[in-house]
Amino acid sequence: MATYLWRKYADYVYTKWERTLLWDMVEPFRRPKTFTPLVTIYVCAFYTGVIGAAITEQLYKEKYWEEHPGQEVPLMKPLFYGGPWRVMRGDVPPMGKFDL
């Protein structure tokens, strides 16, 4: 039995460097890391922004209706964009007097 165990141990030690060499050659060809967590974070951030914009616009409408009951609510000026912008079908807010 002892001879059998010593032979197994010798085979293990001898083949250990072969396995190390083999895996050192295979390691550069591993699958790349998945982008799933990154994509999930981006999707969550996008929909968080969409929901935030919808809530902001609804609060703007409710505040305008409280101050001007029965009137049509004008378009809301963009919060984070100060450059020129236009509306294709509708009125441009008073701050948006640009020649486009």
N, C-alpha and C positions, 0 to 999 in steps of 0.2 A: 504494500500500500504506500509506503514511504517513497519507493522508487517511482511509482505512478504520480504522486504529488510533485516530486522534484522534476519529473519530465514535463508535467503540465506547467509548472512555474517557469521552467526554462523556455518552453514554447511561448509562454506569455511574455517574458522579457524579450525574447528574440523578435517576436512579431509586433511588439509595442512600437518600435521605431518605424516599422513598415506602415502601421496604421497612422502614426503621426505624420509621416511623409505623405501618405495618401491624402489625409485631410488637409494638410497644408497646401496641396495642389488643388483640391476641390473648393476650398474656402473662398477664393476670389470669385467663384461662379455661383455663389448663393443667390437666392431670389432677393431682389431689392425690398426694402421695408415698404409696408403698405401705406398708402395715402389716405386711408379711410378715416383716421382720427382728424387729420387736417381738413378734409372735405366736410366732415361732420361739423367741425367748428365753424367753417366758413358758411355753411348752410344755416346753422343756428344764428350766426351773427347777421346774415342777410335778413332772415325772417324777423329777428328782433328789431332791426331797423324799420322794416315794413310795418310792423305792429306799432312801433313808436311813432312813426309818421301818421298812421291812421288815428291814433289817440290824440296826437297834437292837433291834427286838422279838426277832429270832432270837438275838442275843447275850444278851438278858435271859433267854430260855428256857433256853439252854445253861448259863448261870451258875446258874439256879435248879435245873436237873436235876443239876448237879454237887454242889450242897449238899444237895439233897433227892431222892435217886434213887427212882424209882418213884412219885412223887407227881404229882398234877395241878398244872400251873402256873397260878397265879392270874393274873387280868388285870393288865396292866401299867398303872400310874398314868400319866396324861398328863404329859409332861415340861414342856411350855411353857404349860400351862393350870392355874392354881391355884384356879380357881373351882369351884363345885358341878357335879357331873356324875353321871349315873346310867347303869346298864346295864339294858337291857330284859330280856334273857334271860341271866342269869349272876349271879355274885357281885360285889358292889362291894368293891374293896380296902379294907383297914382304915382307910386315911386318908380315905376318902370317906364319912364319917358325916354325911350331910345329909338333911333331911326334904324330899323332893321329891314 
